Amino acid sequence: MTCRAVITFRDIADVETMLRTKQPLVPMPSSLAGALLGLEAANGLSRNGMHATVLHLMPTLMERQLDPVSASC
């Protein structure tokens, strides 16, 4: 099954696809991770005029990089 509204990314070519697709096809792109790469992706989408929402399963962002006290700031 192919879904035109879902774009995964692993490299710069995928990012370029996201930027080309920033039209009504995807009115609210989302970054599906709150780790460093997902937050960087959400920031990049936002800086290119796209609305990005971070969806994260864990109670804090960047749970592998930050301890709970640091993540709560």
FENCOR-V271453 format. One line per field, one symbol per residue. psi: psi as a letter, one per 40 degrees, with the letter a starting at -180 (. if undefined). A space follows every 50 residues. Layout:
BEGIN
psi = ???
END
This chain:
BEGIN
psi = hhheehhihdadddddddddefaedgdgiihfieadddddddddddefei hhhhhhdidiifdddiidddde.
END
